[in-house]
Amino acid sequence: MKDSTLKKLREIVGSQSVLTAKEELLCHSYDATRRSALPEVVVRPENVEQVAAVARLCTEERIPLTPRGAGTGLSGGSVPLKGGVLLSLTRMKRIRELVLEDLYAVVEAGMVTEELQTTVEASSLFYPPDPASQSSCTIGGNVATSAGGLRCLKYGVTKNYLMGLEAVLPTGEVIATGARTVKSVVGFDLTRLICGSEGTLAIVTAATLKLIPLPEHRVTILAAFKELEQAARASADVISAGATPSILEIMDPVTVSVVSRESETVLPPESEGCSLLLAEADGFREAAEIEAERVQKVCSDSGAVFLRKSSETEERENLWQARRGVLAALAKLKPITILEDVTVPRSRVVEMIRSIEEIGKKYDLLVATFGHAGDGNLHPTILLDAPFTEKAARVEKAVAEIFGKALSLGGTLSGEHGIGIDKAGFLGEEIGEHALETMRRLKEVFDPEGILNPGKLFGGAESES
Ligand SMILES: Cc1cc2nc3c(=O)[nH]c(=O)nc-3n(C[C@H](O)[C@H](O)[C@H](O)COP(=O)(O)OP(=O)(O)OC[C@H]3O[C@@H](n4cnc5c(N)ncnc54)[C@H](O)[C@@H]3O)c2cc1C
């Protein structure tokens, strides 16, 4: 990068917020995939004016600009493929407004999701989107990926809580989208266009987020099944029975074993060798208890060999903590984890699970499957030793077959992690040529010089390291 550009960046954000040391660049070169590429400089703005000035400069000088939150993404989205400026939003982490009477909060992009949740819960309010990475991921990253989480079965994903955005266009203009009202149909819905655009259309600097009353009571249900397919069928049965648990998660025996290894007490000994469904019902006390009974009954009718129900806070929290730690626990079993995110209609979960098992066997790969069964969102995770060069071709074929199967079942390539680099080559297969071309044209309108997060969504990853 030219010295003159670095000088201008220092003038915009201050010298201490322009990082060029090799170790700083390395720390911002990766996300939670195995992708990485070094930026030329890391810039850490503290307000929207600085973000706008950096964006304007990058467009003027045609410098690649990659927005980054906490770097917990699972599709390579914040990896600065083409070098240039890595824009870290983590210094912008204030709650600008918490409006209790109108049930919303205006939050800066770099705020950690769990901090927002904890803050609003002190006022008996609830911000439901809860990606398993919530203790480190940011609201900006959540908006850019429309992050889901365990509770989205009942409560929906990030886009369902977005009332509006403050965002910076790659050309430097600041736009305000949406409204602070419950309803608004004024103009195109730019809020939802930017949400899920994976940092390719605009840089989110703040979000107006809907809050709801905190549920009064929560009950957790654990059901163990001898076969994974039985657990999958039970999850579909829970949904078709009209039950509305807030969470309905599945774990196969490999996942159960790593979770048990992490903490010997969190899962009952009866779980060993079994597949699990973990559910939670919430709401008013009586309603949550009735819902939990319904889920238990369906699981029992579907062949559960062990059932446990708990409304004890510590036990519940330990269980969900363990569930949120699954990926880290799997990574202790094998150093390379290739985690996928296919989602199918709930009635097809059994078929999808069966196919994942068959594909794993066909290519002789160890695959652990867990995920949000109630949403039809599965995370088959291929576990490998490093290096896996000899298995690379088989992994590629297995992943392509998993994607193909999900699409053939009426599903989608990604329920929550996004396209990023990893699935860019498959996007057209799902949405079709004309939709892809429409997206390309929209990208040109927002980003005429193509500087914002190049190489993502639409591909073009040739400079990846
Ligand atoms: C252990 C683990 C569990 C996870 N569980 C879940 C889960 O349950 N549900 C789920 O949905 N995801 C999950 N994820 C994936 C990830 O945490 C989410 O995608 C999260 O929303 C990313 O947030 P981040 O701040 O880390 O964003 P980053 O990884 O930094 O960036 C993600 C994408 O958003 C863009 N971006 C970031 N900030 C901005 C901004 N301010 N403006 C514009 N674009 C921006 C980046 O360019 C990139 O494309 C998990 C990840 C891990 C490691």
Ligand as a Chemical Component Dictionary entry (heavy atoms), coordinates in Angstrom:
data_LIG
# 
_chem_comp.id                   LIG 
_chem_comp.type                 NON-POLYMER 
_chem_comp.pdbx_formal_charge   0 
_chem_comp.three_letter_code    LIG 
# 
loop_
_chem_comp_atom.comp_id 
_chem_comp_atom.atom_id 
_chem_comp_atom.alt_atom_id 
_chem_comp_atom.type_symbol 
_chem_comp_atom.charge 
_chem_comp_atom.model_Cartn_x 
_chem_comp_atom.model_Cartn_y 
_chem_comp_atom.model_Cartn_z 
_chem_comp_atom.pdbx_ordinal 
LIG C1  C1  C 0 -18.405 -21.839 17.518 1  
LIG C2  C2  C 0 -19.240 -21.099 16.522 2  
LIG C3  C3  C 0 -20.609 -21.226 16.573 3  
LIG C4  C4  C 0 -21.414 -20.534 15.656 4  
LIG N1  N1  N 0 -22.766 -20.653 15.746 5  
LIG C5  C5  C 0 -23.562 -19.972 14.905 6  
LIG C6  C6  C 0 -24.980 -20.083 15.009 7  
LIG O1  O1  O 0 -25.517 -20.785 15.862 8  
LIG N2  N2  N 0 -25.721 -19.380 14.135 9  
LIG C7  C7  C 0 -25.155 -18.577 13.177 10 
LIG O2  O2  O 0 -25.885 -17.945 12.414 11 
LIG N3  N3  N 0 -23.816 -18.471 13.055 12 
LIG C8  C8  C 0 -23.008 -19.138 13.892 13 
LIG N4  N4  N 0 -21.651 -19.031 13.777 14 
LIG C9  C9  C 0 -21.071 -18.221 12.698 15 
LIG C10 C10 C 0 -20.745 -16.752 13.091 16 
LIG O3  O3  O 0 -20.531 -16.631 14.469 17 
LIG C11 C11 C 0 -21.855 -15.810 12.635 18 
LIG O4  O4  O 0 -21.895 -15.793 11.222 19 
LIG C12 C12 C 0 -21.698 -14.372 13.148 20 
LIG O5  O5  O 0 -22.830 -13.629 12.756 21 
LIG C13 C13 C 0 -20.436 -13.680 12.636 22 
LIG O6  O6  O 0 -20.237 -12.514 13.403 23 
LIG P1  P1  P 0 -18.794 -11.835 13.473 24 
LIG O7  O7  O 0 -18.922 -10.570 14.234 25 
LIG O8  O8  O 0 -17.793 -12.785 13.966 26 
LIG O9  O9  O 0 -18.556 -11.519 11.937 27 
LIG P2  P2  P 0 -17.280 -11.794 11.020 28 
LIG O10 O10 O 0 -16.919 -13.225 11.031 29 
LIG O11 O11 O 0 -16.221 -10.824 11.358 30 
LIG O12 O12 O 0 -17.888 -11.427 9.595  31 
LIG C14 C14 C 0 -18.897 -12.206 9.020  32 
LIG C15 C15 C 0 -19.368 -11.536 7.725  33 
LIG O13 O13 O 0 -19.999 -10.309 8.039  34 
LIG C16 C16 C 0 -19.326 -9.215  7.432  35 
LIG N5  N5  N 0 -19.356 -8.129  8.416  36 
LIG C17 C17 C 0 -18.940 -8.162  9.707  37 
LIG N6  N6  N 0 -19.213 -6.993  10.307 38 
LIG C18 C18 C 0 -19.800 -6.206  9.371  39 
LIG C19 C19 C 0 -20.302 -4.882  9.374  40 
LIG N7  N7  N 0 -20.276 -4.125  10.463 41 
LIG N8  N8  N 0 -20.835 -4.390  8.227  42 
LIG C20 C20 C 0 -20.893 -5.149  7.096  43 
LIG N9  N9  N 0 -20.426 -6.403  7.043  44 
LIG C21 C21 C 0 -19.891 -6.926  8.165  45 
LIG C22 C22 C 0 -17.938 -9.719  7.089  46 
LIG O14 O14 O 0 -17.376 -9.038  5.987  47 
LIG C23 C23 C 0 -18.234 -11.176 6.775  48 
LIG O15 O15 O 0 -18.700 -11.309 5.460  49 
LIG C24 C24 C 0 -20.820 -19.715 14.667 50 
LIG C25 C25 C 0 -19.426 -19.593 14.625 51 
LIG C26 C26 C 0 -18.643 -20.277 15.536 52 
LIG C27 C27 C 0 -17.157 -20.118 15.470 53 
# 
loop_
_chem_comp_bond.comp_id 
_chem_comp_bond.atom_id_1 
_chem_comp_bond.atom_id_2 
_chem_comp_bond.value_order 
_chem_comp_bond.pdbx_ordinal 
LIG C1  C2  SING 1  
LIG C2  C3  SING 2  
LIG C2  C26 DOUB 3  
LIG C3  C4  DOUB 4  
LIG C4  N1  SING 5  
LIG C4  C24 SING 6  
LIG N1  C5  DOUB 7  
LIG C5  C6  SING 8  
LIG C5  C8  SING 9  
LIG C6  O1  DOUB 10 
LIG C6  N2  SING 11 
LIG N2  C7  SING 12 
LIG C7  O2  DOUB 13 
LIG C7  N3  SING 14 
LIG N3  C8  DOUB 15 
LIG C8  N4  SING 16 
LIG N4  C9  SING 17 
LIG N4  C24 SING 18 
LIG C9  C10 SING 19 
LIG C10 O3  SING 20 
LIG C10 C11 SING 21 
LIG C11 O4  SING 22 
LIG C11 C12 SING 23 
LIG C12 O5  SING 24 
LIG C12 C13 SING 25 
LIG C13 O6  SING 26 
LIG O6  P1  SING 27 
LIG P1  O7  DOUB 28 
LIG P1  O8  SING 29 
LIG P1  O9  SING 30 
LIG O9  P2  SING 31 
LIG P2  O10 DOUB 32 
LIG P2  O11 SING 33 
LIG P2  O12 SING 34 
LIG O12 C14 SING 35 
LIG C14 C15 SING 36 
LIG C15 O13 SING 37 
LIG C15 C23 SING 38 
LIG O13 C16 SING 39 
LIG C16 N5  SING 40 
LIG C16 C22 SING 41 
LIG N5  C17 SING 42 
LIG N5  C21 SING 43 
LIG C17 N6  DOUB 44 
LIG N6  C18 SING 45 
LIG C18 C19 SING 46 
LIG C18 C21 DOUB 47 
LIG C19 N7  SING 48 
LIG C19 N8  DOUB 49 
LIG N8  C20 SING 50 
LIG C20 N9  DOUB 51 
LIG N9  C21 SING 52 
LIG C22 O14 SING 53 
LIG C22 C23 SING 54 
LIG C23 O15 SING 55 
LIG C24 C25 DOUB 56 
LIG C25 C26 SING 57 
LIG C26 C27 SING 58 
# 
